[in-house]
Amino acid sequence: MNTYITIAFWLAILTTAVSGLLYIRNFFTVSESERINALASDFAVASFVLMCVSLILQWSYLGVSEFGIPFITRAVYVISLLGAYLLVESLYSSRSAKVKVVGMFVMPFALVLEFYAWAGYRLEHGITPALQSGWVVLHVIFAIISYGAFTIALVMAVLHIVEERRLKNKLSLAKTFKKFPSLETLDSLAYKSVSVGFLFLTLVIIAGTVRAQMLPAWQKFYLDPKIISAGVTWVLFGIYMLARLALGWRGRRANMLIIAGYSLAIFTYLVNYILPTIHQYGRGF
């Protein structure tokens, strides 16, 4: 079993690296090749499938209840990120081929996450009985999907800021930087990504609250720094949604909210290293 998981995972790493290099190659080449772009997408799909295979093999050995171990959570983060990007590409590439430039940023980030996941790889049971619950599985799945969506939103927000500044200052940059999607496309994708992430973050909080109520030791769970940070993240992205829909915020102000929200989400992810928390099982995530 260990051999099959290792082969599938390292093939995923290889295909992710090749896909990223192909996206980067096309971006920095004056004469963009549709064939290379298609090949980059194919390798991205292969990486997604291989990551799913390695995860299924891991689950078949440990069981779904062991969802919270570092390797699995990090692997699912990669899968959610790749899945979100491939969905964006499939929905928007027919309207604007420029959307594939996002792959140049997503695939290298996914590659880093894959190495991070491998650092936590092990074939042993490590989750306490209190956490072996369907609610915990849902809680973690929803959290990771929200992180994948927020990561895509972050990329769109950064690209929007760069492109907006270039157009505003009438900068004549290299032709490669004119391959960014339009501001309208970037804004639309950022908003839709945040919408998905916000929905799943809401489900994270609901599932976590339900499970916490079942554990006597967690009666004051709402005072936990990780939970407080997650709540503030939810409020910040909620402000973004409200500001965009009710106040018509676009451009830099809206994008800075996305960047701030993602930064806080990362803090929430890493708070286990900094502050005492009931989420001690998360050390090493």
N, C-alpha and C positions, 0 to 999 in steps of 0.2 A: 504493500500500500504506500509506504513511504517513498518508494522509487517512482511510482506513478504520479504522486503529488508533486514530487521534485521536478520530474520531466515536464509536466503540464505547466508548472509555475515558471520555470526558466524559459520555456518556449514562449510564454506570455511576455516575459521580460524582453526577450529577443524581438518579438514582433512589435512590441511597443516602441522599442528603440529604433527599429527600422522605419516604422510609421512616422515617428517624430522627425527623423532625419530627412525623409522624403518631403514632408510638409515644409520643413525649413529650407530644403533645397529649392523647392518651387517658389518659395517666397523671395529668396534672394537671387533668383534667376530672372533676367529681363524677359526672356521668352518662356512664359509659363506653359507647362505641358499638362494637358488634360489627362493624358495617360498616367503620368506620375501622380497626379492628384487622385486618380481612381485607385492606383496601386497603394497609395498612402491610406486611403479609406479602407481598402481590403485588409491591410495589415492591422488597422485599428479594430476592425470587426473580429479578425483572428485573435487578437489580444483579448478582447472582451470574452469571446467564447472559451479560450484557454483558461482565463481567470475563473470563469464559471465552473469549468471542469475541475480545476484544482480545488475549488471550494466544495463542490459536491462530493469529491473523493474524501476531503477532510471530514465533512459532515457524516459520511457513511461510516467512518471509523469512530468518531467521537460522539456523534449524535447531535441533533439540533440544539439540545439544551446547553451545549458548550459554546454557544454563540459568542459569548463575551470575551473569549481569549484573544490576546492581541493579534495573532496572525489572521484570524477570521474577520475581526472587525476592520482591520486595515485593508484586507483583501476586498471586503464588501465596499469599502470607501472607494477603492480603485474601480470596482465594477460599476458603482453608481455614477462616478465621474465619467467613465468611458461611455456608459449607457446614455447619460444626459447629453454628452457631446454628439454621439452618433445620431441621437434623435433630432437634435438641432440641425445637424448636417443634412439628414434625410429630408427634413421638412423645409429647409430654406435654400439648399444648394440649387434647386431648380429655379428659384427666383433670383438668387444672386450667388454665383460661384465664389465670390469673395468671402463668403462665410467660412470657407475651408481654411482661411488663414488662422482661425481660432485653434485649429488642430496643432499649429506650430507651438502654441503655449500649453495646450491641454496635455499632449502626449508626453513631453518632457516631465511635466508635473506628475503625471500618472506613473512614469518610470521611477521617479524618486519615491513615490508612495509604495511602489512594488518592492523596492529594496528595503524600505522601512518595514513593510509587512514581513518580508523574509527574515528580518532581524528578530521578529517575534515568533518564528515558526517553531512548533513543537507538536509532537503527537502524544500528548498526555492530558488527562483530565485535570482541570484547574479551577472550576467554578464552584463556589459554595452552594449548598442545597437551597439557600434562601433566594439565590439568583437563577435557579433552574426553573424558570417559569415562562409560560407563553407570553405573559405581559412584558417580561424583560426582553424576550426575543423581539417582540414588536417594538418596544421602546428603542432598542439599539438599531433595528432596521430603519425605522422612521428617522432616527437621528442621522444615520449615515446617508440616507437619500437626501435629507435636507442639506447636508454638507456638500454633497455632489452638486446640487442645484445652486447653492450659494457660491461655489467655486466657479461655475460657469458664469454666474452673474458678475463676479469680481473681474473675470477676464474681459467681459463686455464693457464694464464700467471703466476699466483702465484704458482699453482701446478707444472708447468714446472720448475720454479726456485728451488723449494724445491726438486723435484726429480732429477734435474740436479746436484744440489750440493751433494745430497746423493750419486749419482753414481760417481761423480768426486772425492769425498773424500773417496770413498769406505766405507761409513758408514754402519755398520750393525745395522739398526734400527729394531724396532719390526716388526713382520710379517705383521701387519696391514698396515704399511706405504708402503709395497711392493704391495699394491692393487691399487696404482695409475696407470692410463693409461700410455702407453709408451710415451716417449718424442715426437716421431713422431706424435702420435695421438693428444697429447696436442697442439703441434705446429700447426697442420692442423686445429683443431677446433678453436684455437685462431685466426688464419688468416681468416677463413671463417666467424667467428663472427664479427670481425672487418670490413670485407668487407660488410656485411649486414648493420652494424651500420653506416659505412661511407656513403653508398648509401642513407640511410634514413636521415642522417644528412644533406646531400646535398639537399634532397627534403625539409627538414625543412627550410633551408636558402632560397630556391627558393619560397616556399609558403609564408613565412614570408615577403619576399621582395615584392611580388606581392600585398599582403594585405596592407603593409605599404604605398605603392605608392598610394593607394586609400584614405588614410587618410591625410588631409592637415596638421594636427598637428604633423605628424610623418615624415615630409619631410627630417629631419636630423636623421633618425632612425639609420643610420650607425655609429653615434657617441655614441650610447647607450652602456653602459658597458656590458650589457648582450649579445648584438649582437656581440660586439668586442670579448668577451670571447668565444662565440660560433664559431666565425670565426677562432680564434687561435686554438681551439679544432679541427676544421676541418683540419687546416693546419698540426697539429701535427699527427693526424691519417693518413693524406695524406703522410706525411714523412715516417710513418711506412710502408704503402703500397708500396711506391717507394723503400724504403731501402730493403724491403723483396724481391720484384720482380726484381729490377735492380741490387742490390748489394748483394743479397743472404743472408741478415741478418737472423740469427736464434738465438735461445738461449737467453742469458741474455740481450744483447743489445736490441733485438726486444721486449722482454717482459717488459723491463724498459720503453720503449716508450709507450706500452699499459697501464702500470700503471700510467705514467705521463698523458697520454691522458684522462684516466678515472678520475683521480684526477681533471683535469681541467674541465671535463664535470660536475662533482659534484659541482665545484665552480660556473659554469655557472648556474646550477640548483638553487643554494642558494644565488646568487649574489643580489637578491632582498632584502635580509635582511641586506646587507652591504652597497650598493651604491644606489644613486637615479637612477631610471630607468623608462622608459616609460612602462615597464612591471609591473606596480604597481598591476595589477589584480593578479599577481602571488605570492603576499605575502601570505604565508601560504601553498604554494604548498609542 
